[in-house]
Amino acid sequence: LFLKMFKPHLNEMGMDVTESIHLQNWPETDKTKIDSKLEEEMRFVRDLIESIRALKEEN
């Protein structure tokens, strides 16, 4: 499904495809796999990187 967005013509070649992936529903999120602590840590890292880039741009 993911590759279909980037190379649509390749993913259906040679495959027994009855319907285009473009007509499929997006997969449902498995809420049990969401790690809130990890998301918070990544938010911190993104904010830190953004701050560092802003400081570098000032100098």
N, C-alpha and C positions, 0 to 999 in steps of 0.2 A: 504494500500500500504506500509506504513512504517513498520508495523510488519512483513510483508512478508520477509523482508531482514533477520530477526532474527529467525523466526520460520516458514519456508515455508510450512511444512507439516500440520500445524495446521490451517492456515488461509483458506484453501480450503475444509477442512473437514466439511461435513454437509451443505455446501453452494451450491447453484445452480450456479456453475461456468462453463462457456462454454469454456473459454480459460485461460490458466495460466497467473497469474499476471506478470510473468517473460517476457511475450510477449507484455506487455502493454508499451506504451510510458510514459516517466516521465512527471508528470504534468507541465503545463506551469506556469511560475511565474507571479503573479499578481503584476505588477509594482506599482499599486496604494497603495499597502500595505507596500511598502518599506519606512522606516523612516530613512532618512540620518542622522538626528541629533542623533537618538538613536544608529545608527551604529558607529558614531564618538565617542559617549560616551563609548560604549562598547570597542572600540579599545583602548581608554585611559585606561579603567579599566584593560584590558588584559596586556597592556604595564606596568602599575603600578604593577600588580601582578608579572609579569616577573622580574621586577627590584627588588622587595622585595625578591623573591626567590633567585635571584643571590646574594643579600647581605647576606641572611641567609646562603647560601652555603659557602661564603667566611669566615664566622665566625664559 
